Amino acid sequence: MSAVPPLAEIDGLVIGPVAGGPTIVDGVCLRIASGQVVAMMGRSGSGKSTTALTLLGHVRPGLVRRAGAVRVARCDPFTPAGAAAVRGRHVAYLPQDAAATLNPVRRLASQLNEAIALVGRRTGSRGGTTMAQLLETVWLPADGEFLRRYPHQISGGQAQRVAFAIALAADPDLLVLDEPTAGLDPVLARGVRDLINALTGHRATLLISHDPDLVRAVSDELIVLEAGRPAVTGDPDRVLAAPPPRAAPGTIAVPSDPVLAVRRLGARHGHRAALAEVDFAVPAGGCIAVVGPSGAGKSTLARCLVGLRPYDGAVRLDGALLPAATRRRSPDQRRDLQLVAQDSAGALNPRETVGHALLRPLRQLCGLDPKTARAAADELLDRVHLPAGVAARRPGALSGGERQRVNLARALACRPRVLICDEVTSALDVQTAGTVLALLAELRRDLGLAVVLITHDLAAVAGWTDQVVVLDAGRVVESGPTPVVLGSPRHEITRTLIEAAEGR
C-alpha cells in the first residue's frame, strides 16, 4: 500500500478549545490510499470523530485547529476552495448518529432524490432507477410504500442504511464511516461488513468503530487513540490480539412480582402491523433483553412503552394500567418509566447545555430547589463516569458515547422504577459499554430498577440479562430465560442472529 500515493493525509493534527486548555486531538498522523481501509479505535471521547471531521475541513463549535496539515485529493479542505472541491464530491461522511442527519419532515424519496440531484444525476425515471440501485446496495426496499415514509416511521437500522445510501449517491473517492454498524443486529452488521469490503476496492476509507470483529474483517491498518494521542498503530490482528478485559456482571437477586407487565401489545404503521400480540413481564431488579433484526419493531416497542405512540393492548406498572398516551399519565407514572433513546444526538437539544438538560427533570419532575438540583446533576454525571465540567458543554461538543451517557444520566434523574434502554451501548467502546452495563447492574441491585434492554449485542444479552424476547416482523417468535434461548434456540431467526454474532 505504501507505494500508492495517499488520497487523504493528516500530519501532526492538534485540536483544542478556542479558549485554551487541554487538547482534544494531539499529534495525529494518518495516510489513506485508494483501495485502503484505515480503522481508528479508542474510548469514547478520545478524539476519533473530531479527527475524522477534519477530512471535510470541519471542527466542532468551540474547538480550533491549532496545528497540523490536512489534504484530500491534493486539496486543503480548510480553505473555501478546497472545501467546495472535496465536500459532496471527493468525500462522503456517514456520521455516528445517522438517523439525526435525515430531515424529519421530508419523506425518504424526497431526501434520496435531493442527494442524487446534488451530484448532477437526473431525478426523473432514470433517477428512480438510480434510487432503487442505491437502496438495493444497502439492502432496503425501493417500493413506493417504503419511500413514502418519514424517518420516524422506519427503524434506527433502516435510517442508518438510508443515510448510507445518501452518502454513496456521489460515488465518492473517500468514505468516512463513523460507527457504521452501531445499532445494527448481527446479521445486518455482517451485511455492512460485506458492503464495506465491496465498496472499498477503489475507494479510500476511514473507519471509526468500537467493533473489533468489523475492524479485523475490513481494515488494512489500525490506529488506536488514547486521550487524543495515537497510542498504537499497526496491523489490526496484532493490535487487537489482547483486547481489554470485560467486567463480570455479578449476581443479582430478582424478585418474582412484575413491576412492568405487557399484554397483547400491538401497533401499526399505517395499514401495516408494526407490533402484534407482544407479551412479557419484568420484575423489580430484573433485566429483559429485546432482540431481533433491524425493522423487527424493537424501537417501536420502546416508544409504545413510554407513551410516545399509540398502541393496543395493556401496559401495567405495579399492576396499574397505564394510559397509552404520555400526556394522560400521572407525574409519578412518567417519573417511574423512563427511556434512553437510540438516537443520542436527536434526544438532546443542541442549543442547551448538558447541565440544563439534567436540571429540567430534577426541577420539574422531582421538585428540587435550584441548589439541590445542581448538586444532584453533578452526582448524575459522576454516576455515568463523566466529569462535572461536561455540564457546561453542549451536545455538539461531545462524542457519541458521551452524549449517550448524558441521556442515561437524564433518565436516571428521578430514580425511575423501569428504564427502557434502546441500544444504550451501541455507540460505546467495549470498555465504556461494560462500565454502563455494570452501572445498570448496580442500579438493579441497589434500587430494584427494572431494565428493558433493547440491543443487538448478544454478548451483553448473555452476560447481563435474565430473560430474552426475540422479535421478528413485530411478533414474539421466541422468549425465555437467557441461557435457554441463547444456548438452545428454537426459532430460525434466533439461530441466525447467534450465528452472525459468532461470525459463522
C-alpha positions as CSV (number, residue, x, y, z in Angstrom):
1,M,0.0,0.0,0.0
2,S,2.8,2.4,0.8
3,A,3.8,2.6,-2.9
4,V,0.4,4.0,-3.7
5,P,0.2,7.8,-3.2
6,P,-2.3,8.7,-0.4
7,L,-5.7,10.1,-1.4
8,A,-6.0,11.6,2.1
9,E,-3.4,12.5,4.7
10,I,-3.3,14.2,8.1
11,D,0.0,15.3,9.6
12,G,0.6,16.4,13.2
13,L,-3.1,17.4,13.8
14,V,-3.7,19.3,17.0
15,I,-7.2,20.5,18.0
16,G,-8.2,22.1,21.3
17,P,-10.8,24.5,22.8
18,V,-10.8,28.1,21.4
19,A,-10.5,29.5,24.9
20,G,-7.4,27.4,25.5
21,G,-7.0,24.3,27.8
22,P,-6.1,20.7,27.2
23,T,-6.0,19.4,23.6
24,I,-8.8,17.2,22.2
25,V,-6.5,15.8,19.4
26,D,-2.8,15.9,19.8
27,G,-0.3,14.8,17.1
28,V,-2.5,12.5,15.0
29,C,-1.0,11.4,11.6
30,L,-2.6,9.1,9.0
31,R,-2.4,8.4,5.3
32,I,-5.1,6.6,3.3
33,A,-4.5,5.4,-0.3
34,S,-7.2,4.4,-2.8
35,G,-8.4,0.9,-2.0
36,Q,-7.1,1.1,1.6
37,V,-9.2,1.0,4.8
38,V,-7.7,2.6,7.8
39,A,-9.5,2.0,11.1
40,M,-9.5,4.2,14.1
41,M,-10.5,2.9,17.6
42,G,-10.3,4.3,21.1
43,R,-12.5,5.0,24.1
44,S,-15.5,7.4,23.8
45,G,-14.2,10.9,23.8
46,S,-10.7,10.0,22.6
47,G,-10.9,12.3,19.5
48,K,-11.9,9.9,16.8
49,S,-14.8,11.8,15.3
50,T,-13.1,15.1,15.8
51,T,-10.1,13.8,13.7
52,A,-12.4,12.4,11.0
53,L,-14.3,15.6,10.5
54,T,-11.1,17.4,9.6
55,L,-11.1,15.5,6.3
56,L,-14.1,17.7,5.4
57,G,-12.4,20.8,6.7
58,H,-14.6,21.0,9.8
59,V,-14.1,21.3,13.5
60,R,-16.9,21.4,16.1
61,P,-18.0,24.7,17.5
62,G,-15.8,25.8,20.4
63,L,-12.8,24.0,19.0
64,V,-10.0,25.2,16.8
65,R,-7.2,23.5,14.7
66,R,-4.0,24.7,16.5
67,A,-1.6,22.8,14.2
68,G,-1.2,20.2,11.5
69,A,-2.0,19.8,7.8
70,V,-4.9,18.0,6.1
71,R,-5.1,17.2,2.4
72,V,-7.7,15.3,0.4
73,A,-7.2,14.7,-3.3
74,R,-4.5,17.3,-3.2
75,C,-6.8,19.9,-1.8
76,D,-6.8,21.7,1.6
77,P,-10.3,21.2,2.9
78,F,-9.8,24.1,5.4
79,T,-9.7,26.6,2.5
80,P,-13.0,27.7,0.9
81,A,-11.9,26.4,-2.5
82,G,-10.7,23.2,-1.0
83,A,-13.9,22.6,1.0
84,A,-16.0,23.2,-2.1
85,A,-13.9,20.7,-4.1
86,V,-14.0,17.9,-1.6
87,R,-17.4,18.0,0.1
88,G,-20.0,16.0,-1.7
89,R,-17.6,15.2,-4.4
90,H,-14.4,13.5,-3.2
91,V,-15.5,12.8,0.4
92,A,-18.7,11.3,1.8
93,Y,-19.3,11.2,5.5
94,L,-21.6,8.8,7.3
95,P,-22.0,10.2,10.9
96,Q,-22.4,8.2,14.0
97,D,-26.0,9.3,14.6
98,A,-27.0,8.7,11.1
99,A,-30.8,9.0,11.8
100,A,-30.2,12.5,13.0
101,T,-29.0,13.6,9.5
102,L,-32.4,12.8,8.0
103,N,-34.9,15.6,7.7
104,P,-37.8,14.5,10.0
105,V,-40.5,16.4,7.9
106,R,-39.5,15.1,4.5
107,R,-40.2,11.7,3.0
108,L,-37.4,9.3,2.3
109,A,-37.9,9.5,-1.5
110,S,-37.5,13.3,-1.4
111,Q,-34.3,13.1,0.5
112,L,-32.8,10.5,-1.7
113,N,-33.8,12.4,-4.8
114,E,-32.2,15.5,-3.4
115,A,-28.9,13.7,-2.9
116,I,-29.0,12.4,-6.4
117,A,-29.8,15.8,-7.8
118,L,-26.9,17.4,-5.9
119,V,-24.4,15.3,-7.8
120,G,-25.9,16.1,-11.1
121,R,-28.0,13.0,-11.7
122,R,-31.4,13.0,-13.2
123,T,-34.4,12.7,-10.9
124,G,-37.0,11.5,-13.4
125,S,-37.4,7.9,-14.5
126,R,-33.6,7.3,-14.7
127,G,-33.3,8.9,-11.2
128,G,-35.8,6.4,-9.9
129,T,-33.7,3.6,-11.2
130,T,-30.6,5.1,-9.5
131,M,-32.6,5.4,-6.3
132,A,-33.6,1.8,-6.5
133,Q,-29.9,0.8,-7.1
134,L,-28.8,2.8,-4.1
135,L,-31.4,1.2,-1.8
136,E,-30.6,-2.2,-3.1
137,T,-27.0,-1.7,-2.3
138,V,-27.8,-1.1,1.3
139,W,-30.5,-3.9,1.5
140,L,-33.5,-1.7,1.6
141,P,-36.8,-1.9,-0.3
142,A,-37.4,0.5,-3.1
143,D,-41.2,0.2,-3.3
144,G,-43.4,3.2,-3.0
145,E,-44.8,2.3,0.4
146,F,-41.3,2.4,1.9
147,L,-40.2,5.6,0.0
148,R,-43.3,7.5,1.2
149,R,-42.4,7.0,4.8
150,Y,-40.9,9.7,7.1
151,P,-37.7,8.9,9.1
152,H,-39.7,8.4,12.3
153,Q,-41.6,5.6,10.6
154,I,-38.6,3.4,10.0
155,S,-36.3,1.6,12.5
156,G,-32.9,3.0,13.6
157,G,-31.1,0.4,11.5
158,Q,-33.1,1.3,8.4
159,A,-32.5,5.0,9.0
160,Q,-28.7,4.3,9.2
161,R,-28.9,2.5,5.9
162,V,-30.8,5.3,4.2
163,A,-28.1,7.7,5.3
164,F,-25.5,5.2,3.9
165,A,-27.3,5.3,0.5
166,I,-27.3,9.1,0.6
167,A,-23.6,9.1,1.3
168,L,-23.0,6.8,-1.7
169,A,-25.0,8.9,-4.1
170,A,-22.0,11.0,-5.2
171,D,-19.8,7.9,-5.8
172,P,-17.1,9.4,-3.5
173,D,-13.3,8.7,-3.6
174,L,-13.1,8.8,0.2
175,L,-15.6,7.3,2.6
176,V,-15.5,8.4,6.2
177,L,-17.6,5.9,8.2
178,D,-18.3,6.8,11.9
179,E,-19.6,3.7,13.7
180,P,-21.4,2.3,10.6
181,T,-22.6,-0.8,12.4
182,A,-23.7,0.8,15.7
183,G,-27.3,-0.1,16.4
184,L,-27.5,-2.9,13.8
185,D,-28.3,-6.5,14.6
186,P,-25.5,-9.1,13.9
187,V,-27.0,-10.1,10.6
188,L,-27.1,-6.6,9.2
189,A,-23.8,-5.7,10.8
190,R,-22.3,-8.7,8.9
191,G,-24.0,-7.3,5.7
192,V,-22.5,-3.9,6.3
193,R,-19.1,-5.5,6.7
194,D,-19.5,-7.2,3.4
195,L,-20.8,-4.0,1.9
196,I,-17.7,-2.1,3.1
197,N,-15.5,-4.8,1.6
198,A,-17.3,-4.4,-1.7
199,L,-17.2,-0.6,-1.8
200,T,-13.5,-0.2,-0.9
201,G,-12.0,-1.8,-3.9
202,H,-11.2,1.6,-5.5
203,R,-12.1,4.0,-2.6
204,A,-10.0,5.2,0.4
205,T,-11.9,4.6,3.6
206,L,-11.5,5.9,7.2
207,L,-13.5,3.6,9.5
208,I,-14.2,4.6,13.1
209,S,-15.5,1.7,15.1
210,H,-15.8,0.1,18.5
211,D,-16.4,-3.3,16.9
212,P,-13.1,-5.3,16.8
213,D,-14.6,-8.0,14.6
214,L,-15.5,-5.4,11.9
215,V,-12.1,-3.8,12.2
216,R,-10.3,-7.2,11.8
217,A,-12.5,-8.1,8.8
218,V,-12.2,-4.9,6.7
219,S,-9.2,-2.8,7.6
220,D,-5.6,-2.8,6.5
221,E,-4.3,-0.6,9.3
222,L,-5.5,0.3,12.8
223,I,-4.8,3.4,14.8
224,V,-5.8,3.4,18.5
225,L,-6.3,6.8,20.1
226,E,-6.0,7.4,23.8
227,A,-6.9,10.9,25.1
228,G,-6.4,12.3,21.6
229,R,-3.0,10.8,21.0
230,P,-2.0,7.8,18.9
231,A,-1.3,5.1,21.4
232,V,-0.6,2.3,18.9
233,T,-0.6,1.9,15.1
234,G,-0.2,-1.3,13.1
235,D,-1.8,-4.4,11.7
236,P,-5.3,-4.9,13.1
237,D,-4.8,-8.5,14.1
238,R,-1.6,-7.7,16.0
239,V,-3.1,-4.6,17.7
240,L,-6.3,-6.4,18.7
241,A,-4.5,-9.6,19.9
242,A,-5.1,-8.6,23.5
243,P,-8.4,-6.9,23.9
244,P,-9.3,-5.2,27.2
245,P,-10.9,-7.4,29.8
246,R,-14.7,-7.2,30.3
247,A,-16.1,-6.7,33.8
248,A,-18.1,-9.5,35.3
249,P,-21.8,-8.7,36.0
250,G,-22.1,-10.2,39.4
251,T,-25.2,-11.8,41.0
252,I,-28.5,-10.1,41.3
253,A,-31.4,-11.4,43.2
254,V,-34.6,-10.9,41.2
255,P,-38.0,-11.0,42.9
256,S,-40.9,-12.6,41.2
257,D,-43.6,-9.9,41.1
258,P,-43.5,-7.9,37.9
259,V,-43.1,-4.2,38.1
260,L,-43.8,-3.9,34.3
261,A,-46.2,-6.2,32.5
262,V,-47.1,-6.0,28.8
263,R,-50.0,-8.0,27.5
264,R,-51.1,-8.4,23.8
265,L,-49.5,-5.1,22.8
266,G,-50.0,-4.1,19.1
267,A,-49.1,-1.0,17.0
268,R,-49.4,-0.1,13.3
269,H,-47.5,1.9,10.7
270,G,-50.4,3.0,8.5
271,H,-52.1,-0.2,7.3
272,R,-49.2,-2.4,8.3
273,A,-48.8,-4.1,11.7
274,A,-45.6,-3.0,13.3
275,L,-46.2,-5.0,16.5
276,A,-48.7,-7.7,17.3
277,E,-49.5,-9.8,20.4
278,V,-46.4,-8.8,22.3
279,D,-46.3,-10.2,25.8
280,F,-43.6,-10.0,28.5
281,A,-43.1,-9.0,32.2
282,V,-40.1,-7.7,34.1
283,P,-39.8,-7.9,37.9
284,A,-38.2,-5.2,40.1
285,G,-34.4,-5.6,39.8
286,G,-34.8,-7.7,36.6
287,C,-33.5,-7.2,33.1
288,I,-35.1,-8.5,30.0
289,A,-33.5,-8.2,26.6
290,V,-35.5,-7.5,23.4
291,V,-33.5,-8.6,20.3
292,G,-34.3,-9.1,16.7
293,P,-33.4,-8.0,13.1
294,S,-33.5,-4.3,12.3
295,G,-37.0,-3.3,11.5
296,A,-38.5,-6.0,13.8
297,G,-40.3,-3.4,15.9
298,K,-37.9,-3.0,18.8
299,S,-37.7,0.8,18.9
300,T,-41.5,1.0,18.2
301,L,-42.0,-1.2,21.3
302,A,-39.8,1.2,23.3
303,R,-41.9,4.2,22.2
304,C,-45.1,2.4,23.0
305,L,-44.0,1.6,26.5
306,V,-43.3,5.3,27.3
307,G,-46.5,6.5,25.7
308,L,-44.9,8.2,22.6
309,R,-47.0,6.4,20.1
310,P,-50.5,4.8,20.1
311,Y,-50.9,1.1,20.8
312,D,-53.5,-1.5,21.5
313,G,-53.3,-3.9,24.5
314,A,-52.2,-3.3,28.0
315,V,-49.1,-2.0,29.7
316,R,-49.2,-2.2,33.5
317,L,-46.8,-0.6,36.1
318,D,-47.0,-2.2,39.5
319,G,-50.4,-3.7,38.4
320,A,-51.9,-0.3,37.5
321,L,-53.0,0.1,33.8
322,L,-51.0,2.9,32.1
323,P,-52.8,5.3,29.7
324,A,-51.5,4.8,26.2
325,A,-50.5,8.5,25.7
326,T,-47.8,10.0,27.9
327,R,-49.8,13.2,28.3
328,R,-52.5,11.3,30.1
329,R,-50.1,9.6,32.5
330,S,-49.6,11.0,36.0
331,P,-46.4,12.7,37.0
332,D,-45.5,9.6,39.1
333,Q,-46.1,7.3,36.2
334,R,-43.9,9.5,33.9
335,R,-41.2,9.5,36.6
336,D,-41.3,5.8,37.1
337,L,-40.9,4.8,33.4
338,Q,-38.0,6.4,31.5
339,L,-36.5,6.0,28.1
340,V,-32.9,6.2,26.9
341,A,-33.3,6.6,23.2
342,Q,-31.3,5.1,20.4
343,D,-30.6,8.4,18.7
344,S,-28.4,10.1,21.3
345,A,-28.0,13.3,19.3
346,G,-31.7,13.8,18.5
347,A,-32.7,13.2,22.1
348,L,-30.8,16.3,23.3
349,N,-31.5,20.0,22.5
350,P,-28.4,21.1,20.5
351,R,-28.8,24.7,21.9
352,E,-28.9,23.6,25.5
353,T,-26.1,22.7,27.8
354,V,-25.8,19.3,29.4
355,G,-26.4,21.0,32.8
356,H,-29.7,22.5,31.7
357,A,-30.8,19.1,30.2
358,L,-30.2,17.5,33.6
359,L,-31.7,20.3,35.7
360,R,-35.1,20.2,33.9
361,P,-36.3,16.8,35.1
362,L,-34.7,17.4,38.5
363,R,-36.7,20.7,38.9
364,Q,-39.9,19.9,37.0
365,L,-40.5,16.2,37.8
366,C,-38.6,15.8,41.1
367,G,-39.4,19.2,42.6
368,L,-35.8,20.0,43.7
369,D,-34.7,23.6,44.5
370,P,-32.0,25.1,42.3
371,K,-29.1,24.4,44.7
372,T,-30.1,20.8,45.4
373,A,-30.8,20.2,41.7
374,R,-27.3,21.4,40.7
375,A,-25.7,19.1,43.2
376,A,-27.9,16.2,42.0
377,A,-26.9,16.9,38.4
378,D,-23.2,16.7,39.3
379,E,-23.9,13.4,41.1
380,L,-25.6,12.0,38.0
381,L,-22.7,12.9,35.8
382,D,-20.3,11.2,38.2
383,R,-22.6,8.1,38.3
384,V,-22.2,7.7,34.5
385,H,-18.5,8.4,34.6
386,L,-18.5,11.9,33.1
387,P,-16.6,14.9,34.7
388,A,-18.6,17.7,36.2
389,G,-17.2,20.1,33.5
390,V,-19.4,18.4,30.9
391,A,-22.4,20.2,32.4
392,A,-21.2,23.5,30.7
393,R,-20.9,21.9,27.3
394,R,-23.5,21.5,24.5
395,P,-24.2,18.2,22.8
396,G,-22.3,19.1,19.7
397,A,-19.1,19.3,21.7
398,L,-19.5,15.7,23.0
399,S,-18.7,12.4,21.4
400,G,-21.5,10.0,20.6
401,G,-20.6,7.9,23.7
402,E,-20.6,10.9,25.9
403,R,-24.0,12.0,24.6
404,Q,-25.4,8.6,25.3
405,R,-24.2,8.7,28.9
406,V,-25.7,12.1,29.3
407,N,-29.0,10.6,28.1
408,L,-28.7,7.8,30.6
409,A,-27.9,10.3,33.4
410,R,-31.0,12.3,32.5
411,A,-33.2,9.2,32.5
412,L,-31.9,8.3,36.0
413,A,-32.6,11.8,37.4
414,C,-35.9,10.9,39.0
415,R,-34.9,7.4,40.2
416,P,-37.3,5.6,37.8
417,R,-38.8,2.1,38.6
418,V,-38.3,1.0,35.0
419,L,-35.6,2.0,32.5
420,I,-36.2,1.4,28.7
421,C,-32.7,1.3,27.1
422,D,-32.9,1.4,23.3
423,E,-29.4,0.5,22.1
424,V,-27.8,2.2,25.1
425,T,-24.3,0.7,24.3
426,S,-24.4,0.8,20.5
427,A,-22.1,3.9,20.3
428,L,-19.7,3.0,23.1
429,D,-16.4,1.3,23.0
430,V,-16.1,-2.1,24.7
431,Q,-14.7,-0.8,28.0
432,T,-17.2,2.0,28.3
433,A,-20.1,-0.3,27.3
434,G,-19.0,-2.7,30.1
435,T,-19.0,0.2,32.5
436,V,-22.5,1.3,31.6
437,L,-23.8,-2.3,31.8
438,A,-22.1,-2.7,35.2
439,L,-23.8,0.6,36.3
440,L,-27.2,-0.7,35.3
441,A,-26.5,-3.9,37.2
442,E,-25.6,-1.8,40.3
443,L,-28.8,0.2,40.0
444,R,-30.8,-3.0,39.6
445,R,-29.2,-4.5,42.7
446,D,-29.3,-1.4,44.9
447,L,-32.5,0.3,43.8
448,G,-34.5,-2.5,42.4
449,L,-34.5,-0.9,39.0
450,A,-36.1,-3.0,36.2
451,V,-34.5,-2.7,32.8
452,V,-35.8,-3.4,29.3
453,L,-32.6,-3.7,27.3
454,I,-33.2,-3.3,23.5
455,T,-30.0,-4.4,21.9
456,H,-28.2,-6.1,19.0
457,D,-25.2,-7.0,21.3
458,L,-25.7,-10.7,22.1
459,A,-22.7,-10.7,24.3
460,A,-24.4,-8.1,26.5
461,V,-27.5,-10.2,26.5
462,A,-25.7,-13.3,27.6
463,G,-23.7,-11.5,30.4
464,W,-26.2,-9.1,31.8
465,T,-29.9,-10.2,31.3
466,D,-32.3,-12.7,32.9
467,Q,-34.8,-13.1,30.1
468,V,-34.9,-12.7,26.3
469,V,-37.7,-11.8,23.9
470,V,-36.9,-12.3,20.2
471,L,-39.0,-10.2,17.8
472,D,-39.4,-10.6,14.1
473,A,-41.8,-8.6,11.9
474,G,-43.4,-7.2,15.1
475,R,-44.2,-10.6,16.7
476,V,-42.5,-12.5,19.5
477,V,-41.0,-15.6,17.9
478,E,-39.1,-16.9,21.0
479,S,-38.8,-16.0,24.6
480,G,-37.5,-17.4,27.8
481,P,-34.5,-17.4,30.2
482,T,-31.4,-16.0,28.6
483,P,-29.2,-19.2,29.0
484,V,-32.0,-21.3,27.5
485,V,-32.8,-19.1,24.5
486,L,-29.1,-18.4,23.6
487,G,-28.0,-22.0,24.4
488,S,-30.8,-23.9,22.7
489,P,-32.5,-21.6,20.2
490,R,-35.7,-23.0,18.7
491,H,-36.5,-20.3,16.0
492,E,-34.6,-19.8,12.8
493,I,-34.3,-16.0,13.4
494,T,-32.7,-16.6,16.8
495,R,-30.2,-19.1,15.3
496,T,-29.4,-16.7,12.5
497,L,-28.7,-13.8,15.0
498,I,-26.4,-16.1,17.1
499,E,-24.5,-17.4,14.1
500,A,-24.0,-13.9,12.8
501,A,-22.8,-12.6,16.2
502,E,-20.3,-15.6,16.3
503,G,-19.1,-14.9,12.7
504,R,-20.3,-18.2,11.4
